[in-house]
Amino acid sequence: MHIRNAKQEDLMNMQHCNLLCLPENYQMKYYMYHGLSWPHVSYVAEDDNGNIIGYVLAKMEDDNNDDKVPHGHITSLAVKRSYRRLGIAQKLMEQASRAMVENFNAQYVSLHVRVSNRAALHLYQNTLKFQINDIEAKYYADGEDAFAMRRDLKSLLEKYGNAEKQEKTLRHEDI
């Protein structure tokens, strides 16, 4: 098994993995939007035969929120059932987070997760050190609430961030 940056030709297989694994499904144009807009931050896990067994679909947030701090968002994470509990999801998430830092100097990464998804909550809170930031009522199409979660990436930023971008960010924050 190995992890690599997702390519345009992977998008259909990523969508297929999503359909197998998750109740939240997206149209192909949404995958294309991510792949074309933020090609550096989405990853796939392949088995030894080159079959996609998992993926992380990620993006940089370009909303004009109050903090104006560069940050990423995990849109979707899925690993096929027979490959779960092998650390693949953790590796995909770590790679996407690192890419957000290296390419965009992301300060943090956010995501939404169903309040009932105990396995994902364990991964996000205990393994990846995400914290619950808020509860979004009826976030999902079926009416279930979501935890809005966030992980600080400052330790990765110190290790992998672009110093020139960091200086510009710091100067901008000082103004």
C-alpha positions as CSV (number, residue, x, y, z in Angstrom):
1,M,0.0,0.0,0.0
2,H,1.2,3.5,-0.7
3,I,-0.2,7.0,-0.7
4,R,0.2,9.5,-3.5
5,N,-1.3,12.8,-4.7
6,A,-4.6,12.3,-6.4
7,K,-4.7,12.9,-10.1
8,Q,-7.6,13.8,-12.4
9,E,-7.8,10.2,-13.6
10,D,-8.4,9.0,-10.0
11,L,-11.6,11.0,-9.5
12,M,-14.0,8.4,-10.7
13,N,-12.4,5.7,-8.5
14,M,-12.5,8.2,-5.6
15,Q,-16.2,8.7,-6.1
16,H,-16.7,4.9,-6.3
17,C,-14.9,4.5,-3.0
18,N,-17.1,7.3,-1.5
19,L,-20.2,5.5,-2.7
20,L,-19.1,2.2,-1.1
21,C,-18.1,3.8,2.2
22,L,-20.1,6.8,3.1
23,P,-23.7,8.1,3.2
24,E,-22.6,11.5,2.0
25,N,-22.1,11.3,-1.7
26,Y,-21.0,13.9,-4.2
27,Q,-21.5,14.5,-7.9
28,M,-18.5,14.1,-10.1
29,K,-18.3,17.9,-10.7
30,Y,-17.6,18.3,-7.0
31,Y,-14.5,16.0,-7.2
32,M,-13.4,17.9,-10.4
33,Y,-13.8,21.2,-8.6
34,H,-11.5,20.0,-5.8
35,G,-9.0,18.4,-8.2
36,L,-8.8,21.4,-10.4
37,S,-8.8,24.1,-7.7
38,W,-6.6,22.4,-5.1
39,P,-4.6,19.6,-6.8
40,H,-1.9,19.6,-4.1
41,V,-4.0,18.7,-1.1
42,S,-6.0,15.5,-2.0
43,Y,-4.5,12.1,-1.8
44,V,-5.3,8.5,-2.6
45,A,-4.1,5.2,-1.0
46,E,-3.5,2.4,-3.4
47,D,-3.0,-1.3,-2.9
48,D,-0.1,-3.2,-4.4
49,N,-2.1,-3.6,-7.7
50,G,-2.7,0.1,-8.0
51,N,-6.4,-0.1,-6.9
52,I,-7.6,2.9,-4.9
53,I,-8.5,1.7,-1.4
54,G,-9.0,5.1,0.2
55,Y,-8.8,8.8,-0.4
56,V,-8.9,12.2,1.3
57,L,-10.6,15.0,-0.6
58,A,-9.4,18.3,0.7
59,K,-9.4,22.0,-0.2
60,M,-8.2,25.3,1.1
61,E,-11.0,27.6,2.5
62,D,-11.3,30.8,0.6
63,D,-14.2,32.2,2.5
64,N,-13.8,35.7,4.0
65,N,-14.1,34.7,7.6
66,D,-13.1,37.0,10.4
67,D,-9.7,35.5,11.2
68,K,-8.4,35.6,7.5
69,V,-5.9,32.9,8.5
70,P,-5.1,30.4,5.7
71,H,-6.7,27.1,6.6
72,G,-7.7,23.9,4.9
73,H,-10.8,21.8,5.0
74,I,-11.3,18.0,4.7
75,T,-14.3,17.5,2.5
76,S,-14.3,13.7,2.6
77,L,-12.2,10.8,3.9
78,A,-12.9,7.2,3.1
79,V,-11.2,3.9,3.3
80,K,-12.7,0.7,2.0
81,R,-14.0,-1.6,4.8
82,S,-11.4,-4.4,4.3
83,Y,-8.5,-2.0,4.7
84,R,-9.7,-0.2,7.8
85,R,-7.9,-0.2,11.1
86,L,-4.5,-0.3,9.3
87,G,-3.6,3.4,9.8
88,I,-4.5,4.3,6.2
89,A,-6.9,7.1,7.1
90,Q,-4.4,8.6,9.5
91,K,-1.7,8.6,6.9
92,L,-4.1,10.2,4.3
93,M,-5.0,12.9,6.8
94,E,-1.4,13.6,7.8
95,Q,-0.4,13.9,4.2
96,A,-3.2,16.3,3.3
97,S,-2.4,18.4,6.4
98,R,1.3,18.5,5.5
99,A,0.5,19.5,1.9
100,M,-1.8,22.3,3.2
101,V,1.1,23.6,5.2
102,E,3.8,23.2,2.6
103,N,1.8,24.7,-0.3
104,F,-0.5,27.3,1.5
105,N,0.9,27.8,5.0
106,A,-2.3,26.6,6.5
107,Q,-2.6,27.4,10.2
108,Y,-5.3,24.8,10.8
109,V,-7.6,22.3,9.1
110,S,-11.3,21.8,9.7
111,L,-13.9,19.1,9.0
112,H,-17.4,18.0,9.8
113,V,-18.3,14.6,11.2
114,R,-21.6,13.0,12.1
115,V,-22.1,13.1,15.9
116,S,-22.9,9.3,15.7
117,N,-19.7,8.3,13.9
118,R,-17.7,7.0,16.8
119,A,-14.9,5.4,14.8
120,A,-14.2,8.7,13.0
121,L,-14.5,10.7,16.2
122,H,-11.9,8.4,17.8
123,L,-9.5,8.9,14.8
124,Y,-10.0,12.7,14.8
125,Q,-9.9,13.3,18.5
126,N,-7.5,10.7,19.9
127,T,-5.2,10.0,17.0
128,L,-5.1,13.3,15.0
129,K,-5.8,15.7,17.9
130,F,-8.8,17.5,16.4
131,Q,-10.9,19.4,18.8
132,I,-14.7,19.9,18.6
133,N,-15.2,23.6,17.8
134,D,-19.0,23.6,17.4
135,I,-22.1,21.5,16.8
136,E,-24.0,22.3,13.5
137,A,-27.6,21.3,13.9
138,K,-29.1,19.2,11.1
139,Y,-25.9,19.5,9.0
140,Y,-26.5,16.3,7.0
141,A,-29.3,15.7,4.5
142,D,-30.9,13.2,6.8
143,G,-31.1,15.7,9.6
144,E,-28.2,14.4,11.7
145,D,-26.1,17.0,13.6
146,A,-22.4,17.4,12.8
147,F,-19.4,18.2,15.0
148,A,-17.4,21.0,13.4
149,M,-13.8,20.0,14.3
150,R,-10.5,21.8,14.0
151,R,-6.8,20.8,14.2
152,D,-4.1,23.3,14.8
153,L,-1.3,22.9,12.3
154,K,1.3,25.3,13.8
155,S,3.7,22.5,14.7
156,L,3.6,21.3,11.1
157,L,4.0,24.9,9.9
158,E,7.2,25.2,11.9
159,K,8.5,22.0,10.4
160,Y,7.3,22.2,6.8
161,G,6.0,25.7,6.2
162,N,7.4,28.1,3.6
163,A,9.5,30.6,5.5
164,E,8.9,33.4,2.9
165,K,5.1,32.8,3.1
166,Q,5.3,32.8,6.9
167,E,7.1,36.1,6.9
168,K,4.4,37.7,4.7
169,T,1.7,36.2,6.9
170,L,3.4,37.5,10.0
171,R,3.9,41.0,8.5
172,H,0.2,41.0,7.4
173,E,-0.9,40.0,10.9
174,D,1.2,42.8,12.5
175,I,-0.5,45.5,10.4
